[in-house]
Amino acid sequence: MAKNDYGLDSVAHSRVHTNSYKKLVLDRMTSQNSAEGIIHELNNISNELLNGKFGN
């Protein structure tokens, strides 16, 4: 783990983006049909990541 700018431990960014993570994001993005849909889904993914629920 590495310390971020706020002194909190964080996983190294390069280890976060695994192939399975990339596939989950791609699957969710390709199901969207508009810019608004993509933005909405990115916000959903962000919230899931912040709450430790992405991919569960």
Biopython code that builds the backbone (N, CA, C, O; Angstrom):
import numpy as np
from Bio.PDB.StructureBuilder import StructureBuilder

atoms = [
    (1, "MET", "N", (0.838, -1.181, 0.000)),
    (1, "MET", "CA", (0.000, 0.000, 0.000)),
    (1, "MET", "C", (0.879, 1.240, 0.000)),
    (1, "MET", "O", (2.023, 1.228, 0.455)),
    (2, "ALA", "N", (0.307, 2.291, -0.521)),
    (2, "ALA", "CA", (1.004, 3.574, -0.582)),
    (2, "ALA", "C", (0.166, 4.628, 0.119)),
    (2, "ALA", "O", (-1.057, 4.517, 0.198)),
    (3, "LYS", "N", (0.830, 5.636, 0.618)),
    (3, "LYS", "CA", (0.112, 6.755, 1.243)),
    (3, "LYS", "C", (-0.320, 7.721, 0.151)),
    (3, "LYS", "O", (0.474, 8.080, -0.719)),
    (4, "ASN", "N", (-1.574, 8.139, 0.198)),
    (4, "ASN", "CA", (-2.029, 9.141, -0.763)),
    (4, "ASN", "C", (-1.757, 10.537, -0.222)),
    (4, "ASN", "O", (-1.140, 10.686, 0.833)),
    (5, "ASP", "N", (-2.210, 11.556, -0.932)),
    (5, "ASP", "CA", (-1.954, 12.946, -0.527)),
    (5, "ASP", "C", (-2.560, 13.298, 0.821)),
    (5, "ASP", "O", (-2.180, 14.301, 1.425)),
    (6, "TYR", "N", (-3.484, 12.498, 1.295)),
    (6, "TYR", "CA", (-4.160, 12.774, 2.560)),
    (6, "TYR", "C", (-3.622, 11.920, 3.704)),
    (6, "TYR", "O", (-4.167, 11.934, 4.808)),
    (7, "GLY", "N", (-2.538, 11.169, 3.433)),
    (7, "GLY", "CA", (-1.942, 10.347, 4.465)),
    (7, "GLY", "C", (-2.672, 9.039, 4.705)),
    (7, "GLY", "O", (-2.392, 8.337, 5.677)),
    (8, "LEU", "N", (-3.607, 8.706, 3.825)),
    (8, "LEU", "CA", (-4.364, 7.467, 3.960)),
    (8, "LEU", "C", (-3.726, 6.385, 3.113)),
    (8, "LEU", "O", (-3.174, 6.672, 2.051)),
    (9, "ASP", "N", (-3.795, 5.142, 3.572)),
    (9, "ASP", "CA", (-3.282, 4.034, 2.784)),
    (9, "ASP", "C", (-4.179, 3.824, 1.578)),
    (9, "ASP", "O", (-5.402, 3.924, 1.675)),
    (10, "SER", "N", (-3.567, 3.534, 0.447)),
    (10, "SER", "CA", (-4.330, 3.229, -0.752)),
    (10, "SER", "C", (-3.589, 2.173, -1.547)),
    (10, "SER", "O", (-2.364, 2.076, -1.478)),
    (11, "VAL", "N", (-4.329, 1.390, -2.294)),
    (11, "VAL", "CA", (-3.742, 0.362, -3.136)),
    (11, "VAL", "C", (-3.086, 1.053, -4.321)),
    (11, "VAL", "O", (-3.634, 2.014, -4.860)),
    (12, "ALA", "N", (-1.921, 0.571, -4.729)),
    (12, "ALA", "CA", (-1.258, 1.141, -5.899)),
    (12, "ALA", "C", (-2.201, 1.079, -7.088)),
    (12, "ALA", "O", (-2.792, 0.037, -7.369)),
    (13, "HIS", "N", (-2.336, 2.187, -7.777)),
    (13, "HIS", "CA", (-3.306, 2.322, -8.868)),
    (13, "HIS", "C", (-3.133, 1.242, -9.927)),
    (13, "HIS", "O", (-4.128, 0.742, -10.452)),
    (14, "SER", "N", (-1.914, 0.873, -10.252)),
    (14, "SER", "CA", (-1.673, -0.125, -11.294)),
    (14, "SER", "C", (-2.212, -1.495, -10.925)),
    (14, "SER", "O", (-2.485, -2.308, -11.808)),
    (15, "ARG", "N", (-2.370, -1.764, -9.639)),
    (15, "ARG", "CA", (-2.902, -3.061, -9.216)),
    (15, "ARG", "C", (-4.415, -3.054, -9.097)),
    (15, "ARG", "O", (-5.026, -4.114, -8.963)),
    (16, "VAL", "N", (-5.020, -1.901, -9.142)),
    (16, "VAL", "CA", (-6.470, -1.793, -9.024)),
    (16, "VAL", "C", (-7.143, -2.195, -10.325)),
    (16, "VAL", "O", (-8.190, -2.842, -10.315)),
    (17, "HIS", "N", (-6.543, -1.815, -11.440)),
    (17, "HIS", "CA", (-7.161, -2.038, -12.743)),
    (17, "HIS", "C", (-6.754, -3.392, -13.321)),
    (17, "HIS", "O", (-5.957, -3.470, -14.257)),
    (18, "THR", "N", (-7.312, -4.449, -12.750)),
    (18, "THR", "CA", (-7.073, -5.798, -13.234)),
    (18, "THR", "C", (-7.885, -6.025, -14.505)),
    (18, "THR", "O", (-8.734, -5.208, -14.860)),
    (19, "ASN", "N", (-7.623, -7.123, -15.179)),
    (19, "ASN", "CA", (-8.399, -7.444, -16.378)),
    (19, "ASN", "C", (-9.873, -7.622, -16.052)),
    (19, "ASN", "O", (-10.727, -7.208, -16.836)),
    (20, "SER", "N", (-10.190, -8.226, -14.919)),
    (20, "SER", "CA", (-11.604, -8.412, -14.560)),
    (20, "SER", "C", (-12.271, -7.068, -14.275)),
    (20, "SER", "O", (-13.435, -6.875, -14.626)),
    (21, "TYR", "N", (-11.555, -6.135, -13.644)),
    (21, "TYR", "CA", (-12.076, -4.790, -13.400)),
    (21, "TYR", "C", (-12.373, -4.103, -14.729)),
    (21, "TYR", "O", (-13.446, -3.530, -14.915)),
    (22, "LYS", "N", (-11.414, -4.165, -15.650)),
    (22, "LYS", "CA", (-11.593, -3.530, -16.959)),
    (22, "LYS", "C", (-12.786, -4.120, -17.698)),
    (22, "LYS", "O", (-13.538, -3.388, -18.341)),
    (23, "LYS", "N", (-12.968, -5.442, -17.613)),
    (23, "LYS", "CA", (-14.097, -6.083, -18.289)),
    (23, "LYS", "C", (-15.418, -5.636, -17.682)),
    (23, "LYS", "O", (-16.371, -5.370, -18.414)),
    (24, "LEU", "N", (-15.491, -5.550, -16.362)),
    (24, "LEU", "CA", (-16.724, -5.084, -15.716)),
    (24, "LEU", "C", (-17.083, -3.667, -16.159)),
    (24, "LEU", "O", (-18.243, -3.379, -16.454)),
    (25, "VAL", "N", (-16.082, -2.784, -16.204)),
    (25, "VAL", "CA", (-16.333, -1.408, -16.636)),
    (25, "VAL", "C", (-16.763, -1.394, -18.101)),
    (25, "VAL", "O", (-17.735, -0.724, -18.452)),
    (26, "LEU", "N", (-16.057, -2.121, -18.954)),
    (26, "LEU", "CA", (-16.393, -2.166, -20.374)),
    (26, "LEU", "C", (-17.804, -2.689, -20.592)),
    (26, "LEU", "O", (-18.557, -2.126, -21.386)),
    (27, "ASP", "N", (-18.170, -3.755, -19.900)),
    (27, "ASP", "CA", (-19.520, -4.315, -20.035)),
    (27, "ASP", "C", (-20.578, -3.285, -19.667)),
    (27, "ASP", "O", (-21.607, -3.178, -20.335)),
    (28, "ARG", "N", (-20.327, -2.541, -18.623)),
    (28, "ARG", "CA", (-21.310, -1.544, -18.187)),
    (28, "ARG", "C", (-21.353, -0.344, -19.113)),
    (28, "ARG", "O", (-22.414, 0.253, -19.299)),
    (29, "MET", "N", (-20.222, 0.021, -19.696)),
    (29, "MET", "CA", (-20.199, 1.165, -20.612)),
    (29, "MET", "C", (-20.843, 0.823, -21.950)),
    (29, "MET", "O", (-21.560, 1.646, -22.518)),
    (30, "THR", "N", (-20.596, -0.381, -22.461)),
    (30, "THR", "CA", (-21.130, -0.740, -23.778)),
    (30, "THR", "C", (-22.631, -0.963, -23.752)),
    (30, "THR", "O", (-23.260, -1.024, -24.808)),
    (31, "SER", "N", (-23.213, -1.085, -22.578)),
    (31, "SER", "CA", (-24.671, -1.235, -22.497)),
    (31, "SER", "C", (-25.381, 0.116, -22.519)),
    (31, "SER", "O", (-26.610, 0.169, -22.516)),
    (32, "GLN", "N", (-24.619, 1.204, -22.542)),
    (32, "GLN", "CA", (-25.207, 2.551, -22.545)),
    (32, "GLN", "C", (-25.355, 3.057, -23.978)),
    (32, "GLN", "O", (-24.536, 2.751, -24.844)),
    (33, "ASN", "N", (-26.414, 3.838, -24.216)),
    (33, "ASN", "CA", (-26.715, 4.313, -25.568)),
    (33, "ASN", "C", (-26.595, 5.820, -25.738)),
    (33, "ASN", "O", (-26.899, 6.338, -26.813)),
    (34, "SER", "N", (-26.165, 6.530, -24.716)),
    (34, "SER", "CA", (-26.077, 7.987, -24.811)),
    (34, "SER", "C", (-24.985, 8.492, -23.876)),
    (34, "SER", "O", (-24.532, 7.785, -22.976)),
    (35, "ALA", "N", (-24.580, 9.727, -24.112)),
    (35, "ALA", "CA", (-23.589, 10.349, -23.227)),
    (35, "ALA", "C", (-24.124, 10.422, -21.806)),
    (35, "ALA", "O", (-23.392, 10.187, -20.844)),
    (36, "GLU", "N", (-25.404, 10.748, -21.680)),
    (36, "GLU", "CA", (-26.015, 10.834, -20.350)),
    (36, "GLU", "C", (-25.997, 9.476, -19.652)),
    (36, "GLU", "O", (-25.750, 9.394, -18.449)),
    (37, "GLY", "N", (-26.259, 8.410, -20.413)),
    (37, "GLY", "CA", (-26.226, 7.066, -19.849)),
    (37, "GLY", "C", (-24.839, 6.686, -19.373)),
    (37, "GLY", "O", (-24.684, 6.073, -18.317)),
    (38, "ILE", "N", (-23.827, 7.051, -20.152)),
    (38, "ILE", "CA", (-22.445, 6.760, -19.773)),
    (38, "ILE", "C", (-22.067, 7.525, -18.513)),
    (38, "ILE", "O", (-21.466, 6.962, -17.598)),
    (39, "ILE", "N", (-22.415, 8.803, -18.461)),
    (39, "ILE", "CA", (-22.119, 9.607, -17.267)),
    (39, "ILE", "C", (-22.820, 9.031, -16.048)),
    (39, "ILE", "O", (-22.226, 8.930, -14.975)),
    (40, "HIS", "N", (-24.071, 8.656, -16.209)),
    (40, "HIS", "CA", (-24.839, 8.067, -15.102)),
    (40, "HIS", "C", (-24.169, 6.777, -14.620)),
    (40, "HIS", "O", (-24.026, 6.555, -13.417)),
    (41, "GLU", "N", (-23.762, 5.936, -15.563)),
    (41, "GLU", "CA", (-23.143, 4.661, -15.185)),
    (41, "GLU", "C", (-21.782, 4.879, -14.542)),
    (41, "GLU", "O", (-21.431, 4.165, -13.603)),
    (42, "LEU", "N", (-21.007, 5.847, -15.022)),
    (42, "LEU", "CA", (-19.726, 6.164, -14.380)),
    (42, "LEU", "C", (-19.941, 6.643, -12.951)),
    (42, "LEU", "O", (-19.168, 6.298, -12.057)),
    (43, "ASN", "N", (-20.979, 7.430, -12.731)),
    (43, "ASN", "CA", (-21.308, 7.858, -11.365)),
    (43, "ASN", "C", (-21.704, 6.669, -10.502)),
    (43, "ASN", "O", (-21.325, 6.598, -9.333)),
    (44, "ASN", "N", (-22.470, 5.726, -11.073)),
    (44, "ASN", "CA", (-22.835, 4.518, -10.332)),
    (44, "ASN", "C", (-21.590, 3.729, -9.941)),
    (44, "ASN", "O", (-21.462, 3.285, -8.800)),
    (45, "ILE", "N", (-20.673, 3.556, -10.893)),
    (45, "ILE", "CA", (-19.436, 2.824, -10.622)),
    (45, "ILE", "C", (-18.630, 3.538, -9.543)),
    (45, "ILE", "O", (-18.105, 2.897, -8.632)),
    (46, "SER", "N", (-18.529, 4.850, -9.638)),
    (46, "SER", "CA", (-17.807, 5.632, -8.631)),
    (46, "SER", "C", (-18.384, 5.402, -7.244)),
    (46, "SER", "O", (-17.645, 5.155, -6.292)),
    (47, "ASN", "N", (-19.699, 5.482, -7.130)),
    (47, "ASN", "CA", (-20.348, 5.266, -5.830)),
    (47, "ASN", "C", (-20.104, 3.855, -5.314)),
    (47, "ASN", "O", (-19.860, 3.663, -4.122)),
    (48, "GLU", "N", (-20.168, 2.862, -6.205)),
    (48, "GLU", "CA", (-19.914, 1.480, -5.794)),
    (48, "GLU", "C", (-18.473, 1.317, -5.312)),
    (48, "GLU", "O", (-18.227, 0.642, -4.313)),
    (49, "LEU", "N", (-17.524, 1.931, -6.014)),
    (49, "LEU", "CA", (-16.119, 1.859, -5.592)),
    (49, "LEU", "C", (-15.925, 2.493, -4.224)),
    (49, "LEU", "O", (-15.247, 1.935, -3.361)),
    (50, "LEU", "N", (-16.523, 3.660, -4.032)),
    (50, "LEU", "CA", (-16.392, 4.358, -2.750)),
    (50, "LEU", "C", (-17.001, 3.567, -1.597)),
    (50, "LEU", "O", (-16.553, 3.679, -0.456)),
    (51, "ASN", "N", (-18.020, 2.769, -1.896)),
    (51, "ASN", "CA", (-18.702, 1.988, -0.866)),
    (51, "ASN", "C", (-18.234, 0.539, -0.811)),
    (51, "ASN", "O", (-18.809, -0.270, -0.083)),
    (52, "GLY", "N", (-17.189, 0.200, -1.580)),
    (52, "GLY", "CA", (-16.639, -1.157, -1.566)),
    (52, "GLY", "C", (-17.564, -2.198, -2.143)),
    (52, "GLY", "O", (-17.492, -3.364, -1.755)),
    (53, "LYS", "N", (-18.442, -1.810, -3.068)),
    (53, "LYS", "CA", (-19.425, -2.745, -3.612)),
    (53, "LYS", "C", (-19.247, -3.024, -5.097)),
    (53, "LYS", "O", (-20.030, -3.784, -5.667)),
    (54, "PHE", "N", (-18.254, -2.440, -5.737)),
    (54, "PHE", "CA", (-18.079, -2.647, -7.176)),
    (54, "PHE", "C", (-17.669, -4.080, -7.454)),
    (54, "PHE", "O", (-16.734, -4.601, -6.847)),
    (55, "GLY", "N", (-18.377, -4.712, -8.376)),
    (55, "GLY", "CA", (-18.055, -6.075, -8.771)),
    (55, "GLY", "C", (-18.587, -7.143, -7.842)),
    (55, "GLY", "O", (-18.319, -8.327, -8.042)),
    (56, "ASN", "N", (-19.332, -6.745, -6.832)),
    (56, "ASN", "CA", (-19.886, -7.728, -5.884)),
    (56, "ASN", "C", (-21.283, -8.121, -6.280)),
    (56, "ASN", "O", (-21.910, -8.937, -5.604)),
]
sb = StructureBuilder()
sb.init_structure("model")
sb.init_model(0)
sb.init_chain("A")
sb.init_seg("    ")
for serial, (resi, resn, name, xyz) in enumerate(atoms, 1):
    if name == "N":
        sb.init_residue(resn, " ", resi, " ")
    sb.init_atom(name, np.array(xyz, "f"), 0.0, 1.0, " ", f" {name:<3s}", serial, name[0])
structure = sb.get_structure()
